[in-house]
Amino acid sequence: MEYAQVEKRTHKKLSKWNLLKRALFIFLGAALVSVGLEIFLVPNNIIDGGIVGISIILSHLTNVQLGVFLFVLNLPFLFMGYKQIGKTFALSTLFGIVIMSIGTSILHPVPELTEDPLLAAVFGGIILGIGVGMVIRFGGSLDGTEIVAVVFNKRLPLSVGETVMFFNIFILGSAGFVFGWERAMYSLIAYYIAFKMIDVTIQGLDESRAVWIISEMHREIGDALLARLGRGVTYLNGEGAYTGERKQVIFCVITRLEEAKLKSIIEDTDPHAFLAVGAINDVRGGNFKKKNIH
């Protein structure tokens, strides 16, 4: 009862502008997926993983339009995961699937741009990955296998990622029996490229880095990062587990392009400083703006 009150109090409805922005980008993402499928992959008998891959195989075997299978096969998984993924996510996913299904049906008569399977795999994978990443970034999904993985995560001795990977290995392997093993290998290329493009689209090209620095010259390094890199720093209190010695830890967030300059600054100031750098997916709030490096 108490949890329900907290949930009700903290849940906020999306503003009209945010709702419109989400709908627009999910529409664009689903439209791009339709282009990647019908203009590049499907005419060349190259498939993707998940429900999309199963739909392509079934469409090839039955001569029924791809959009029909994309919609029909995804619906049960969407209803199955409704309670797990939430109303907003479910409606966003349903909207994306509808647009993708309609888009593939409209583009089905359009001739492919290339008959070269390698070009089709590369450019189809790029367009598909950007489209899927855009939909995911704005709160939706276009494939039911991820939903199934989330729903059965507690019942299976596999993680969500491992479950999705198992599904996709089975699906991509099935393509070898339907389209031939050469096309299955091209499908693997397209799947890998799409997978990487999803990451790029979600995280952005200017990926951020979290940096931790431990040094006796923490003030000098902090001042140098402020002056030469233009980044704010935070001093954290630390303690060595073995020696019990008090230490100052410098924490800051930089972009990927600033990493080399940061290492140069630290090397100039204290060559013996401890440095740890980790990739982070998102940075919000604070004064994280691009400044001149000198």
Stockholm file with secondary structure:
# STOCKHOLM 1.0

chainA/1-294         MEYAQVEKRTHKKLSKWNLLKRALFIFLGAALVSVGLEIFLVPNNIIDGGIVGISIILSHLTNVQLGVFLFVLNLPFLFMGYKQIGKTFALSTLFGIVIMSIGTSILHPVPELTEDPLLAAVFGGIILGIGVGMVIRFGGSLDGTEIVAVVFNKRLPLSVGETVMFFNIFILGSAGFVFGWERAMYSLIAYYIAFKMIDVTIQGLDESRAVWIISEMHREIGDALLARLGRGVTYLNGEGAYTGERKQVIFCVITRLEEAKLKSIIEDTDPHAFLAVGAINDVRGGNFKKKNIH
#=GR chainA/1-294 SS CHHHHHHHHHCCCCCHHHHHHHHHHHHHHHHHHHHIIIIIIGGGTCCCSHHHHHHHHHHHHHCCCHHHHHHHHHHHHHHHTHHHHCHHHHHHHHHHHHHHHHHHHHHTTSCCSCCCHHHHHHHHHHHHHHHHHHHHHTTCCSCHHHHHHHHTTTTSSSCHHHHHHHHHHHHHHHHHHHHCHHHHHHHHHHHHHHHHHHHHHHHCSSCEEEEEEECTTHHHHHHHIIIIICCCCEEEEEECTTTCCEEEEEEEEEEGGGHHHHHHHHHHHCTTCEEEEEEESCCCSSSCCCCCCC
#=GC SS_cons         CHHHHHHHHHCCCCCHHHHHHHHHHHHHHHHHHHHIIIIIIGGGTCCCSHHHHHHHHHHHHHCCCHHHHHHHHHHHHHHHTHHHHCHHHHHHHHHHHHHHHHHHHHHTTSCCSCCCHHHHHHHHHHHHHHHHHHHHHTTCCSCHHHHHHHHTTTTSSSCHHHHHHHHHHHHHHHHHHHHCHHHHHHHHHHHHHHHHHHHHHHHCSSCEEEEEEECTTHHHHHHHIIIIICCCCEEEEEECTTTCCEEEEEEEEEEGGGHHHHHHHHHHHCTTCEEEEEEESCCCSSSCCCCCCC
//
